[in-house]
Every structure is written in C-alpha cells, then in structure tokens.
C-alpha cells in the first residue's frame, strides 16, 4: 500500500489488523480505550515492514503520533480514540499545528488522521491529504 501510494488499501489493511484481534484479549482490560494501544499495534506492524518509523516525533508545535519515512515520502500520522462516532479532529490537529512542516522540504508529505472507536475497537475514520 505504501509503495503504490494506495491509501484505500492501507485503510483496509488497518481495519483488518484490528478486526483480527480476538475480543477475549480484552477480558478484564480496557486497553482499547487508549490511543497508545492502537499506536503500538500499528508501530509493530509498520516496523515489521522494515521502514523508518519515528514514534512521538517532536516538532516546534507538539508531537506527531507517528511518522513513517519511505523513499521520497513522509507519512505523518495522528491518532485519536473516540467514544463511538468519528469527530474529524485527528487530521485537523495535524493541519492546525502544522506538523507536516518538519518534512516538507525533504519529502513529499502525506498527512493521515486516523480515529478509532472504543465501542467498535477498530478504525472509524481514515482521512488523508497530500501536502
């Protein structure tokens, strides 16, 4: 998906990853209510691909949840966990804080706002934009 810049495929792959995690893994735990859970699963998945990843990537205006560097592209991710319905705040935060500026000079930059639902325990909003 990254090599072909197929962000629809990436969205589908992320949904499949979280759909495959057995519900009984959460017995007695509310891990799925925390952003760090989703970020850690995706970090592990992306790391297994052998790409350069920066978790909690610091900028002059805050922290990018995750940056993935591949070839000439910087993928800037912001993750949010919502109660049930998507809110659209993940991509908005990247734009508001201009997290992409750190990479604009060296890479073609794609920003991704991803929201996960506590109720669904999966992706409920996947927004992207090439900057």
C-alpha positions in Angstrom: 0.0 0.0 0.0 2.8 2.4 0.8 4.9 1.6 -2.2 1.9 2.1 -4.6 0.5 5.1 -2.6 -2.8 3.2 -2.3 -4.2 4.8 0.9 -7.5 3.0 0.4 -5.7 -0.3 0.6 -3.8 1.0 3.7 -7.1 1.8 5.4 -8.4 -1.7 4.6 -5.3 -3.3 6.0 -5.5 -1.3 9.2 -9.2 -2.4 9.6 -8.3 -6.0 9.0 -5.5 -5.9 11.6 -7.8 -4.7 14.4 -10.7 -6.9 13.3 -8.4 -9.9 13.7 -7.6 -9.2 17.4 -9.7 -11.6 19.4 -12.2 -9.9 21.7 -11.2 -12.1 24.6 -7.8 -10.5 24.6 -9.6 -7.6 26.3 -11.1 -9.6 29.1 -10.9 -7.5 32.3 -9.0 -4.8 30.4 -10.0 -1.6 28.7 -6.8 -1.3 26.8 -8.8 -0.5 23.6 -9.9 2.9 25.2 -6.3 4.3 24.9 -4.6 5.8 22.0 -1.3 4.1 22.9 -2.8 0.7 22.3 -3.7 1.5 18.7 -0.4 3.3 18.1 1.6 0.4 19.5 -0.2 -2.2 17.3 0.4 0.0 14.2 4.0 0.7 15.2 4.7 -3.0 15.5 3.0 -3.7 12.1 4.9 -1.0 10.3 8.2 -1.9 12.0 7.8 -5.4 10.7 7.9 -3.9 7.2 11.4 -2.6 7.8 10.5 1.0 7.2 11.8 4.0 9.2 9.4 5.0 11.9 9.5 7.8 14.5 7.1 7.4 17.4 6.2 10.6 19.3 8.0 12.7 16.7 8.7 16.1 18.3 8.1 19.4 16.4 8.2 23.0 17.5 4.3 22.9 18.0 3.8 19.5 19.6 4.3 15.8 18.9 3.4 13.8 15.8 2.0 10.5 17.0 4.0 8.6 14.3 6.0 9.4 11.3 6.8 6.8 8.7 9.6 7.6 6.2 9.7 5.6 3.0 11.5 6.6 -0.2 10.6 10.2 -1.0 7.5 10.2 1.3 6.9 11.2 4.8 3.6 9.9 6.2 2.6 11.9 9.2 0.0 10.1 11.5 -2.2 11.5 14.2 -4.3 9.0 16.1 -7.5 9.7 18.2 -9.8 7.4 20.2 -13.4 8.4 20.2 -16.4 7.1 22.1 -18.2 5.9 19.0 -18.7 8.3 16.1 -15.8 9.9 14.3 -15.0 13.5 15.1 -12.6 14.5 12.5 -10.1 16.0 15.0 -7.0 14.0 14.1 -6.4 15.4 10.6 -7.4 18.9 11.9 -4.8 18.7 14.6 -2.0 18.0 12.1 -3.1 21.0 10.0 -3.6 23.3 12.9 -0.2 22.6 14.4 1.5 22.3 11.0 3.2 19.0 11.9 4.0 18.4 8.2 6.3 21.4 8.0 9.1 19.4 9.5 9.3 17.2 6.5 8.0 19.4 3.6 11.4 20.5 2.4 12.9 16.9 2.1 9.9 14.7 1.4 6.6 14.7 -0.4 4.3 14.6 2.6 1.1 12.8 3.2 -0.9 13.5 6.4 -3.2 10.9 7.9 -5.8 11.4 10.6 -7.0 8.1 12.0 -9.7 7.7 14.6 -10.5 4.6 16.5 -13.8 3.8 18.3 -13.8 2.5 21.9 -17.1 0.8 21.1 -16.0 -0.8 17.8 -12.4 -1.4 18.8 -11.5 -0.5 15.2 -10.9 2.3 12.8 -13.9 4.6 12.3 -12.3 7.5 10.3 -9.4 7.5 7.9 -8.6 10.8 6.4 -5.6 11.7 4.3 -4.2 14.5 2.3 -1.1 15.1 0.3 0.6 18.3 1.3 
